[in-house]
Amino acid sequence: FIQELTKQVWSGKQFYSNVPIEDGKFLTASMHYRGEISTQETDENIEKVQASKAEDFVEWIPNNIKSSVIDVPPVDASISATFVTNTTALKAMFQRLASQFSALYKRKAFLHWYKGEGMDEMEFQEADKNV
């Protein structure tokens, strides 16, 4: 069951952001399991993942997957897992956000709301320039 849970969190279908993981490399990763789980079993699964996805990680950070086991199970399930990672594939997401911001700022869309709250238009010009 732990093996299936580990496979699911690494699949990319469970990610909160729309980031294709094939577009980048993992810098670090952290796996947190909750429930009555053997630490030996989690370590074995993490080692399997690290061996199978070695080319997806940067080579200059050794031992870049950390794991932990929290004995208290979640309220609505017997076990669960949380996966947190830092990947270079996030670059595309930030580029997409920057282009959307530029398009909205060019049309001065929603700017009146921020100006009404006390922000100055120069702050937006500076943010557009910095992005």
N, CA, C and O atoms as a GROMACS GRO file, in nm:
protein
  524
    1PHE      N    1   0.082  -0.120   0.000
    1PHE     CA    2   0.000   0.000   0.000
    1PHE      C    3   0.086   0.126   0.000
    1PHE      O    4   0.050   0.226  -0.063
    2ILE      N    5   0.198   0.122   0.070
    2ILE     CA    6   0.290   0.236   0.073
    2ILE      C    7   0.350   0.259  -0.065
    2ILE      O    8   0.368   0.373  -0.108
    3GLN      N    9   0.379   0.152  -0.134
    3GLN     CA   10   0.436   0.163  -0.268
    3GLN      C   11   0.338   0.232  -0.363
    3GLN      O   12   0.379   0.317  -0.443
    4GLU      N   13   0.211   0.198  -0.356
    4GLU     CA   14   0.110   0.262  -0.439
    4GLU      C   15   0.094   0.409  -0.404
    4GLU      O   16   0.080   0.493  -0.493
    5LEU      N   17   0.095   0.440  -0.276
    5LEU     CA   18   0.084   0.579  -0.231
    5LEU      C   19   0.202   0.662  -0.280
    5LEU      O   20   0.185   0.775  -0.325
    6THR      N   21   0.321   0.605  -0.271
    6THR     CA   22   0.441   0.675  -0.318
    6THR      C   23   0.434   0.697  -0.469
    6THR      O   24   0.471   0.804  -0.518
    7LYS      N   25   0.389   0.597  -0.542
    7LYS     CA   26   0.377   0.610  -0.687
    7LYS      C   27   0.277   0.720  -0.725
    7LYS      O   28   0.300   0.794  -0.820
    8GLN      N   29   0.168   0.729  -0.651
    8GLN     CA   30   0.066   0.830  -0.680
    8GLN      C   31   0.118   0.972  -0.661
    8GLN      O   32   0.091   1.058  -0.744
    9VAL      N   33   0.190   0.997  -0.553
    9VAL     CA   34   0.237   1.134  -0.529
    9VAL      C   35   0.344   1.176  -0.629
    9VAL      O   36   0.358   1.295  -0.658
   10TRP      N   37   0.420   1.081  -0.681
   10TRP     CA   38   0.524   1.114  -0.780
   10TRP      C   39   0.468   1.122  -0.921
   10TRP      O   40   0.540   1.163  -1.012
   11SER      N   41   0.344   1.084  -0.943
   11SER     CA   42   0.290   1.077  -1.079
   11SER      C   43   0.267   1.215  -1.141
   11SER      O   44   0.272   1.228  -1.264
   12GLY      N   45   0.244   1.316  -1.061
   12GLY     CA   46   0.218   1.449  -1.116
   12GLY      C   47   0.070   1.479  -1.128
   12GLY      O   48   0.033   1.595  -1.146
   13LYS      N   49  -0.015   1.380  -1.120
   13LYS     CA   50  -0.159   1.401  -1.129
   13LYS      C   51  -0.215   1.466  -1.004
   13LYS      O   52  -0.325   1.522  -1.006
   14GLN      N   53  -0.141   1.459  -0.895
   14GLN     CA   54  -0.188   1.510  -0.766
   14GLN      C   55  -0.130   1.649  -0.735
   14GLN      O   56  -0.155   1.701  -0.626
   15PHE      N   57  -0.056   1.710  -0.826
   15PHE     CA   58   0.009   1.838  -0.799
   15PHE      C   59  -0.093   1.951  -0.788
   15PHE      O   60  -0.197   1.949  -0.855
   16TYR      N   61  -0.064   2.049  -0.703
   16TYR     CA   62  -0.151   2.165  -0.688
   16TYR      C   63  -0.137   2.264  -0.804
   16TYR      O   64  -0.231   2.336  -0.835
   17SER      N   65  -0.023   2.267  -0.866
   17SER     CA   66  -0.002   2.359  -0.977
   17SER      C   67   0.010   2.282  -1.108
   17SER      O   68   0.049   2.165  -1.109
   18ASN      N   69  -0.023   2.346  -1.216
   18ASN     CA   70  -0.020   2.284  -1.348
   18ASN      C   71   0.122   2.295  -1.404
   18ASN      O   72   0.150   2.380  -1.488
   19VAL      N   73   0.209   2.207  -1.356
   19VAL     CA   74   0.349   2.209  -1.396
   19VAL      C   75   0.384   2.072  -1.454
   19VAL      O   76   0.380   1.972  -1.382
   20PRO      N   77   0.420   2.067  -1.581
   20PRO     CA   78   0.465   1.938  -1.636
   20PRO      C   79   0.604   1.906  -1.584
   20PRO      O   80   0.700   1.975  -1.616
   21ILE      N   81   0.615   1.801  -1.504
   21ILE     CA   82   0.742   1.771  -1.439
   21ILE      C   83   0.849   1.726  -1.537
   21ILE      O   84   0.967   1.723  -1.503
   22GLU      N   85   0.809   1.690  -1.658
   22GLU     CA   86   0.907   1.647  -1.758
   22GLU      C   87   0.989   1.765  -1.811
   22GLU      O   88   1.094   1.745  -1.871
   23ASP      N   89   0.940   1.888  -1.789
   23ASP     CA   90   1.006   2.006  -1.842
   23ASP      C   91   1.124   2.054  -1.758
   23ASP      O   92   1.192   2.150  -1.797
   24GLY      N   93   1.151   1.990  -1.646
   24GLY     CA   94   1.259   2.036  -1.561
   24GLY      C   95   1.322   1.924  -1.482
   24GLY      O   96   1.294   1.806  -1.505
   25LYS      N   97   1.405   1.962  -1.389
   25LYS     CA   98   1.471   1.866  -1.300
   25LYS      C   99   1.436   1.900  -1.156
   25LYS      O  100   1.416   2.016  -1.121
   26PHE      N  101   1.429   1.796  -1.074
   26PHE     CA  102   1.404   1.815  -0.932
   26PHE      C  103   1.532   1.861  -0.863
   26PHE      O  104   1.639   1.805  -0.887
   27LEU      N  105   1.519   1.961  -0.779
   27LEU     CA  106   1.631   2.003  -0.696
   27LEU      C  107   1.628   1.924  -0.565
   27LEU      O  108   1.726   1.860  -0.528
   28THR      N  109   1.516   1.930  -0.496
   28THR     CA  110   1.498   1.855  -0.373
   28THR      C  111   1.354   1.807  -0.365
   28THR      O  112   1.267   1.855  -0.438
   29ALA      N  113   1.330   1.711  -0.277
   29ALA     CA  114   1.195   1.661  -0.255
   29ALA      C  115   1.182   1.617  -0.110
   29ALA      O  116   1.280   1.578  -0.046
   30SER      N  117   1.060   1.625  -0.061
   30SER     CA  118   1.031   1.585   0.076
   30SER      C  119   0.901   1.506   0.077
   30SER      O  120   0.799   1.552   0.027
   31MET      N  121   0.905   1.387   0.135
   31MET     CA  122   0.788   1.301   0.146
   31MET      C  123   0.750   1.289   0.294
   31MET      O  124   0.834   1.257   0.378
   32HIS      N  125   0.625   1.315   0.324
   32HIS     CA  126   0.575   1.304   0.461
   32HIS      C  127   0.459   1.205   0.461
   32HIS      O  128   0.357   1.227   0.396
   33TYR      N  129   0.476   1.097   0.535
   33TYR     CA  130   0.372   0.996   0.547
   33TYR      C  131   0.303   1.011   0.682
   33TYR      O  132   0.368   1.043   0.782
   34ARG      N  133   0.171   0.989   0.685
   34ARG     CA  134   0.096   0.993   0.811
   34ARG      C  135   0.024   0.862   0.831
   34ARG      O  136  -0.037   0.810   0.738
   35GLY      N  137   0.031   0.808   0.951
   35GLY     CA  138  -0.038   0.686   0.985
   35GLY      C  139   0.058   0.583   1.041
   35GLY      O  140   0.177   0.609   1.058
   36GLU      N  141   0.005   0.465   1.070
   36GLU     CA  142   0.086   0.355   1.122
   36GLU      C  143   0.164   0.292   1.006
   36GLU      O  144   0.116   0.200   0.940
   37ILE      N  145   0.285   0.342   0.983
   37ILE     CA  146   0.366   0.302   0.869
   37ILE      C  147   0.506   0.268   0.918
   37ILE      O  148   0.559   0.335   1.007
   38SER      N  149   0.564   0.166   0.861
   38SER     CA  150   0.700   0.127   0.895
   38SER      C  151   0.799   0.223   0.830
   38SER      O  152   0.791   0.250   0.710
   39THR      N  153   0.893   0.276   0.909
   39THR     CA  154   0.992   0.366   0.852
   39THR      C  155   1.084   0.292   0.755
   39THR      O  156   1.133   0.350   0.658
   40GLN      N  157   1.106   0.164   0.781
   40GLN     CA  158   1.190   0.085   0.690
   40GLN      C  159   1.123   0.073   0.554
   40GLN      O  160   1.190   0.082   0.450
   41GLU      N  161   0.993   0.053   0.553
   41GLU     CA  162   0.920   0.042   0.426
   41GLU      C  163   0.922   0.174   0.349
   41GLU      O  164   0.936   0.175   0.227
   42THR      N  165   0.908   0.285   0.420
   42THR     CA  166   0.912   0.415   0.352
   42THR      C  167   1.051   0.441   0.296
   42THR      O  168   1.065   0.491   0.184
   43ASP      N  169   1.155   0.409   0.373
   43ASP     CA  170   1.292   0.429   0.324
   43ASP      C  171   1.320   0.345   0.200
   43ASP      O  172   1.387   0.391   0.107
   44GLU      N  173   1.271   0.222   0.198
   44GLU     CA  174   1.290   0.136   0.081
   44GLU      C  175   1.222   0.193  -0.041
   44GLU      O  176   1.278   0.192  -0.151
   45ASN      N  177   1.100   0.245  -0.023
   45ASN     CA  178   1.028   0.305  -0.136
   45ASN      C  179   1.095   0.431  -0.186
   45ASN      O  180   1.100   0.455  -0.307
   46ILE      N  181   1.148   0.511  -0.095
   46ILE     CA  182   1.218   0.633  -0.134
   46ILE      C  183   1.345   0.598  -0.211
   46ILE      O  184   1.377   0.664  -0.310
   47GLU      N  185   1.416   0.496  -0.168
   47GLU     CA  186   1.537   0.453  -0.239
   47GLU      C  187   1.503   0.405  -0.380
   47GLU      O  188   1.577   0.433  -0.474
   48LYS      N  189   1.392   0.333  -0.395
   48LYS     CA  190   1.349   0.287  -0.527
   48LYS      C  191   1.319   0.406  -0.618
   48LYS      O  192   1.356   0.407  -0.735
   49VAL      N  193   1.250   0.505  -0.563
   49VAL     CA  194   1.217   0.624  -0.642
   49VAL      C  195   1.343   0.698  -0.682
   49VAL      O  196   1.357   0.740  -0.797
   50GLN      N  197   1.435   0.712  -0.587
   50GLN     CA  198   1.559   0.784  -0.616
   50GLN      C  199   1.640   0.712  -0.724
   50GLN      O  200   1.703   0.777  -0.807
   51ALA      N  201   1.638   0.580  -0.721
   51ALA     CA  202   1.712   0.504  -0.823
   51ALA      C  203   1.643   0.511  -0.959
   51ALA      O  204   1.710   0.524  -1.062
   52SER      N  205   1.511   0.504  -0.960
   52SER     CA  206   1.440   0.504  -1.088
   52SER      C  207   1.432   0.642  -1.152
   52SER      O  208   1.423   0.652  -1.274
   53LYS      N  209   1.437   0.747  -1.072
   53LYS     CA  210   1.426   0.884  -1.125
   53LYS      C  211   1.557   0.961  -1.112
   53LYS      O  212   1.555   1.084  -1.104
   54ALA      N  213   1.668   0.892  -1.110
   54ALA     CA  214   1.798   0.957  -1.090
   54ALA      C  215   1.825   1.063  -1.196
   54ALA      O  216   1.883   1.167  -1.165
   55GLU      N  217   1.785   1.038  -1.320
   55GLU     CA  218   1.811   1.136  -1.427
   55GLU      C  219   1.721   1.258  -1.418
   55GLU      O  220   1.748   1.359  -1.483
   56ASP      N  221   1.614   1.251  -1.338
   56ASP     CA  222   1.524   1.364  -1.320
   56ASP      C  223   1.569   1.460  -1.209
   56ASP      O  224   1.508   1.565  -1.189
   57PHE      N  225   1.676   1.424  -1.138
   57PHE     CA  226   1.729   1.507  -1.031
   57PHE      C  227   1.860   1.571  -1.075
   57PHE      O  228   1.934   1.515  -1.156
   58VAL      N  229   1.886   1.690  -1.021
   58VAL     CA  230   2.016   1.752  -1.047
   58VAL      C  231   2.123   1.669  -0.978
   58VAL      O  232   2.101   1.616  -0.870
   59GLU      N  233   2.239   1.659  -1.041
   59GLU     CA  234   2.342   1.571  -0.988
   59GLU      C  235   2.427   1.638  -0.879
   59GLU      O  236   2.500   1.569  -0.807
   60TRP      N  237   2.418   1.769  -0.866
   60TRP     CA  238   2.505   1.839  -0.772
   60TRP      C  239   2.445   1.853  -0.632
   60TRP      O  240   2.505   1.917  -0.546
   61ILE      N  241   2.327   1.793  -0.607
   61ILE     CA  242   2.272   1.789  -0.472
   61ILE      C  243   2.257   1.642  -0.433
   61ILE      O  244   2.163   1.576  -0.478
   62PRO      N  245   2.347   1.590  -0.350
   62PRO     CA  246   2.335   1.448  -0.310
   62PRO      C  247   2.226   1.432  -0.204
   62PRO      O  248   2.194   1.525  -0.130
   63ASN      N  249   2.170   1.313  -0.197
   63ASN     CA  250   2.066   1.280  -0.097
   63ASN      C  251   1.956   1.385  -0.093
   63ASN      O  252   1.925   1.441   0.012
   64ASN      N  253   1.897   1.410  -0.208
   64ASN     CA  254   1.802   1.520  -0.219
   64ASN      C  255   1.656   1.481  -0.195
   64ASN      O  256   1.567   1.561  -0.222
   65ILE      N  257   1.630   1.361  -0.146
   65ILE     CA  258   1.495   1.323  -0.105
   65ILE      C  259   1.497   1.294   0.044
   65ILE      O  260   1.573   1.209   0.092
   66LYS      N  261   1.415   1.366   0.117
   66LYS     CA  262   1.402   1.343   0.261
   66LYS      C  263   1.262   1.290   0.288
   66LYS      O  264   1.167   1.326   0.218
   67SER      N  265   1.249   1.207   0.388
   67SER     CA  266   1.118   1.153   0.422
   67SER      C  267   1.098   1.156   0.573
   67SER      O  268   1.194   1.156   0.651
   68SER      N  269   0.972   1.157   0.612
   68SER     CA  270   0.938   1.152   0.754
   68SER      C  271   0.808   1.074   0.770
   68SER      O  272   0.726   1.066   0.678
   69VAL      N  273   0.790   1.018   0.888
   69VAL     CA  274   0.670   0.944   0.921
   69VAL      C  275   0.609   1.006   1.046
   69VAL      O  276   0.674   1.017   1.149
   70ILE      N  277   0.483   1.045   1.034
   70ILE     CA  278   0.408   1.099   1.147
   70ILE      C  279   0.312   0.990   1.190
   70ILE      O  280   0.229   0.945   1.111
   71ASP      N  281   0.321   0.947   1.314
   71ASP     CA  282   0.243   0.834   1.363
   71ASP      C  283   0.092   0.862   1.370
   71ASP      O  284   0.012   0.769   1.365
   72VAL      N  285   0.054   0.987   1.382
   72VAL     CA  286  -0.087   1.021   1.395
   72VAL      C  287  -0.152   1.016   1.256
   72VAL      O  288  -0.113   1.092   1.168
   73PRO      N  289  -0.250   0.928   1.237
   73PRO     CA  290  -0.314   0.920   1.105
   73PRO      C  291  -0.406   1.039   1.080
   73PRO      O  292  -0.450   1.104   1.175
   74PRO      N  293  -0.436   1.067   0.954
   74PRO     CA  294  -0.532   1.174   0.925
   74PRO      C  295  -0.671   1.135   0.975
   74PRO      O  296  -0.698   1.017   1.001
   75VAL      N  297  -0.758   1.233   0.988
   75VAL     CA  298  -0.891   1.210   1.043
   75VAL      C  299  -0.975   1.117   0.954
   75VAL      O  300  -1.047   1.031   1.004
   76ASP      N  301  -0.965   1.135   0.822
   76ASP     CA  302  -1.056   1.066   0.731
   76ASP      C  303  -0.994   0.947   0.657
   76ASP      O  304  -1.056   0.893   0.566
   77ALA      N  305  -0.874   0.905   0.694
   77ALA     CA  306  -0.809   0.792   0.626
   77ALA      C  307  -0.712   0.724   0.723
   77ALA      O  308  -0.677   0.779   0.827
   78SER      N  309  -0.670   0.603   0.686
   78SER     CA  310  -0.577   0.532   0.774
   78SER      C  311  -0.433   0.578   0.751
   78SER      O  312  -0.354   0.583   0.846
   79ILE      N  313  -0.398   0.611   0.626
   79ILE     CA  314  -0.266   0.667   0.596
   79ILE      C  315  -0.280   0.772   0.487
   79ILE      O  316  -0.379   0.776   0.414
   80SER      N  317  -0.180   0.858   0.478
   80SER     CA  318  -0.176   0.958   0.371
   80SER      C  319  -0.031   0.997   0.347
   80SER      O  320   0.058   0.961   0.423
   81ALA      N  321  -0.010   1.071   0.240
   81ALA     CA  322   0.125   1.117   0.208
   81ALA      C  323   0.117   1.259   0.152
   81ALA      O  324   0.021   1.296   0.084
   82THR      N  325   0.219   1.336   0.182
   82THR     CA  326   0.233   1.471   0.127
   82THR      C  327   0.370   1.480   0.061
   82THR      O  328   0.470   1.435   0.115
   83PHE      N  329   0.370   1.538  -0.058
   83PHE     CA  330   0.492   1.548  -0.137
   83PHE      C  331   0.518   1.694  -0.166
   83PHE      O  332   0.434   1.763  -0.223
   84VAL      N  333   0.636   1.742  -0.127
   84VAL     CA  334   0.675   1.881  -0.153
   84VAL      C  335   0.806   1.876  -0.229
   84VAL      O  336   0.900   1.808  -0.188
   85THR      N  337   0.813   1.949  -0.340
   85THR     CA  338   0.935   1.946  -0.420
   85THR      C  339   0.969   2.083  -0.474
   85THR      O  340   0.883   2.171  -0.483
   86ASN      N  341   1.093   2.099  -0.510
   86ASN     CA  342   1.140   2.219  -0.576
   86ASN      C  343   1.197   2.174  -0.711
   86ASN      O  344   1.292   2.097  -0.717
   87THR      N  345   1.137   2.223  -0.816
   87THR     CA  346   1.175   2.179  -0.950
   87THR      C  347   1.200   2.299  -1.041
   87THR      O  348   1.141   2.405  -1.023
   88THR      N  349   1.288   2.281  -1.137
   88THR     CA  350   1.315   2.388  -1.232
   88THR      C  351   1.201   2.405  -1.332
   88THR      O  352   1.200   2.502  -1.407
   89ALA      N  353   1.106   2.313  -1.334
   89ALA     CA  354   0.990   2.324  -1.424
   89ALA      C  355   0.898   2.439  -1.383
   89ALA      O  356   0.811   2.478  -1.461
   90LEU      N  357   0.916   2.492  -1.263
   90LEU     CA  358   0.834   2.605  -1.219
   90LEU      C  359   0.861   2.731  -1.299
   90LEU      O  360   0.781   2.824  -1.298
   91LYS      N  361   0.974   2.735  -1.368
   91LYS     CA  362   1.010   2.851  -1.449
   91LYS      C  363   0.900   2.884  -1.549
   91LYS      O  364   0.866   3.001  -1.568
   92ALA      N  365   0.845   2.783  -1.614
   92ALA     CA  366   0.740   2.805  -1.715
   92ALA      C  367   0.616   2.866  -1.652
   92ALA      O  368   0.551   2.951  -1.712
   93MET      N  369   0.582   2.822  -1.530
   93MET     CA  370   0.465   2.877  -1.463
   93MET      C  371   0.485   3.026  -1.432
   93MET      O  372   0.393   3.106  -1.451
   94PHE      N  373   0.604   3.063  -1.385
   94PHE     CA  374   0.630   3.203  -1.355
   94PHE      C  375   0.636   3.288  -1.482
   94PHE      O  376   0.596   3.404  -1.480
   95GLN      N  377   0.686   3.232  -1.591
   95GLN     CA  378   0.685   3.305  -1.718
   95GLN      C  379   0.542   3.330  -1.764
   95GLN      O  380   0.510   3.438  -1.815
   96ARG      N  381   0.456   3.230  -1.747
   96ARG     CA  382   0.315   3.244  -1.785
   96ARG      C  383   0.248   3.352  -1.700
   96ARG      O  384   0.172   3.434  -1.752
   97LEU      N  385   0.275   3.353  -1.569
   97LEU     CA  386   0.219   3.455  -1.482
   97LEU      C  387   0.268   3.595  -1.519
   97LEU      O  388   0.192   3.691  -1.516
   98ALA      N  389   0.396   3.606  -1.554
   98ALA     CA  390   0.452   3.736  -1.591
   98ALA      C  391   0.388   3.789  -1.718
   98ALA      O  392   0.358   3.908  -1.728
   99SER      N  393   0.366   3.702  -1.816
   99SER     CA  394   0.303   3.748  -1.941
   99SER      C  395   0.158   3.786  -1.918
   99SER      O  396   0.108   3.881  -1.979
  100GLN      N  397   0.088   3.715  -1.830
  100GLN     CA  398  -0.050   3.750  -1.799
  100GLN      C  399  -0.057   3.883  -1.725
  100GLN      O  400  -0.145   3.965  -1.751
  101PHE      N  401   0.036   3.904  -1.632
  101PHE     CA  402   0.040   4.032  -1.560
  101PHE      C  403   0.066   4.147  -1.657
  101PHE      O  404   0.002   4.251  -1.648
  102SER      N  405   0.160   4.127  -1.748
  102SER     CA  406   0.191   4.233  -1.845
  102SER      C  407   0.072   4.266  -1.932
  102SER      O  408   0.044   4.382  -1.959
  103ALA      N  409  -0.001   4.163  -1.975
  103ALA     CA  410  -0.119   4.187  -2.060
  103ALA      C  411  -0.227   4.262  -1.983
  103ALA      O  412  -0.290   4.353  -2.038
  104LEU      N  413  -0.249   4.226  -1.858
  104LEU     CA  414  -0.350   4.296  -1.778
  104LEU      C  415  -0.306   4.439  -1.747
  104LEU      O  416  -0.388   4.531  -1.751
  105TYR      N  417  -0.178   4.457  -1.716
  105TYR     CA  418  -0.130   4.591  -1.683
  105TYR      C  419  -0.134   4.682  -1.805
  105TYR      O  420  -0.161   4.802  -1.793
  106LYS      N  421  -0.105   4.627  -1.921
  106LYS     CA  422  -0.109   4.707  -2.044
  106LYS      C  423  -0.248   4.767  -2.066
  106LYS      O  424  -0.261   4.880  -2.113
  107ARG      N  425  -0.351   4.690  -2.030
  107ARG     CA  426  -0.489   4.738  -2.045
  107ARG      C  427  -0.537   4.813  -1.921
  107ARG      O  428  -0.649   4.863  -1.917
  108LYS      N  429  -0.451   4.820  -1.820
  108LYS     CA  430  -0.484   4.884  -1.691
  108LYS      C  431  -0.605   4.817  -1.627
  108LYS      O  432  -0.683   4.881  -1.557
  109ALA      N  433  -0.619   4.688  -1.650
  109ALA     CA  434  -0.730   4.612  -1.595
  109ALA      C  435  -0.714   4.597  -1.444
  109ALA      O  436  -0.606   4.566  -1.395
  110PHE      N  437  -0.821   4.620  -1.372
  110PHE     CA  438  -0.829   4.606  -1.226
  110PHE      C  439  -0.740   4.704  -1.151
  110PHE      O  440  -0.731   4.697  -1.028
  111LEU      N  441  -0.676   4.794  -1.220
  111LEU     CA  442  -0.585   4.888  -1.154
  111LEU      C  443  -0.660   4.981  -1.059
  111LEU      O  444  -0.607   5.019  -0.954
  112HIS      N  445  -0.783   5.017  -1.094
  112HIS     CA  446  -0.859   5.109  -1.010
  112HIS      C  447  -0.885   5.051  -0.870
  112HIS      O  448  -0.895   5.126  -0.773
  113TRP      N  449  -0.897   4.919  -0.859
  113TRP     CA  450  -0.918   4.858  -0.728
  113TRP      C  451  -0.796   4.880  -0.638
  113TRP      O  452  -0.810   4.912  -0.520
  114TYR      N  453  -0.680   4.862  -0.694
  114TYR     CA  454  -0.557   4.878  -0.615
  114TYR      C  455  -0.530   5.024  -0.582
  114TYR      O  456  -0.485   5.056  -0.472
  115LYS      N  457  -0.559   5.112  -0.677
  115LYS     CA  458  -0.541   5.255  -0.651
  115LYS      C  459  -0.637   5.302  -0.543
  115LYS      O  460  -0.604   5.389  -0.463
  116GLY      N  461  -0.756   5.245  -0.541
  116GLY     CA  462  -0.854   5.278  -0.438
  116GLY      C  463  -0.812   5.235  -0.300
  116GLY      O  464  -0.856   5.292  -0.200
  117GLU      N  465  -0.727   5.135  -0.292
  117GLU     CA  466  -0.676   5.086  -0.164
  117GLU      C  467  -0.548   5.158  -0.121
  117GLU      O  468  -0.491   5.127  -0.016
  118GLY      N  469  -0.502   5.254  -0.203
  118GLY     CA  470  -0.387   5.334  -0.163
  118GLY      C  471  -0.258   5.304  -0.236
  118GLY      O  472  -0.156   5.368  -0.209
  119MET      N  473  -0.259   5.208  -0.328
  119MET     CA  474  -0.136   5.179  -0.402
  119MET      C  475  -0.116   5.283  -0.512
  119MET      O  476  -0.212   5.342  -0.561
  120ASP      N  477   0.007   5.302  -0.549
  120ASP     CA  478   0.041   5.399  -0.653
  120ASP      C  479   0.068   5.324  -0.784
  120ASP      O  480   0.115   5.210  -0.782
  121GLU      N  481   0.038   5.387  -0.895
  121GLU     CA  482   0.059   5.323  -1.025
  121GLU      C  483   0.207   5.299  -1.052
  121GLU      O  484   0.242   5.209  -1.129
  122MET      N  485   0.294   5.377  -0.991
  122MET     CA  486   0.437   5.358  -1.008
  122MET      C  487   0.483   5.221  -0.956
  122MET      O  488   0.578   5.163  -1.008
  123GLU      N  489   0.415   5.169  -0.854
  123GLU     CA  490   0.448   5.037  -0.802
  123GLU      C  491   0.424   4.929  -0.908
  123GLU      O  492   0.500   4.833  -0.918
  124PHE      N  493   0.318   4.945  -0.985
  124PHE     CA  494   0.290   4.849  -1.091
  124PHE      C  495   0.389   4.862  -1.206
  124PHE      O  496   0.429   4.762  -1.265
  125GLN      N  497   0.428   4.984  -1.238
  125GLN     CA  498   0.526   5.003  -1.343
  125GLN      C  499   0.660   4.940  -1.303
  125GLN      O  500   0.727   4.877  -1.385
  126GLU      N  501   0.696   4.957  -1.177
  126GLU     CA  502   0.820   4.898  -1.128
  126GLU      C  503   0.813   4.744  -1.129
  126GLU      O  504   0.909   4.677  -1.164
  127ALA      N  505   0.697   4.690  -1.088
  127ALA     CA  506   0.680   4.544  -1.088
  127ALA      C  507   0.686   4.490  -1.230
  127ALA      O  508   0.746   4.385  -1.254
  128ASP      N  509   0.624   4.559  -1.324
  128ASP     CA  510   0.626   4.515  -1.464
  128ASP      C  511   0.767   4.518  -1.520
  128ASP      O  512   0.806   4.430  -1.595
  129LYS      N  513   0.844   4.621  -1.483
  129LYS     CA  514   0.981   4.632  -1.529
  129LYS      C  515   1.069   4.522  -1.468
  129LYS      O  516   1.154   4.466  -1.537
  130ASN      N  517   1.049   4.492  -1.341
  130ASN     CA  518   1.130   4.394  -1.271
  130ASN      C  519   1.102   4.251  -1.315
  130ASN      O  520   1.190   4.165  -1.309
  131VAL      N  521   0.980   4.225  -1.357
  131VAL     CA  522   0.945   4.089  -1.400
  131VAL      C  523   1.000   4.066  -1.538
  131VAL      O  524   0.983   3.958  -1.594
   0.00000   0.00000   0.00000
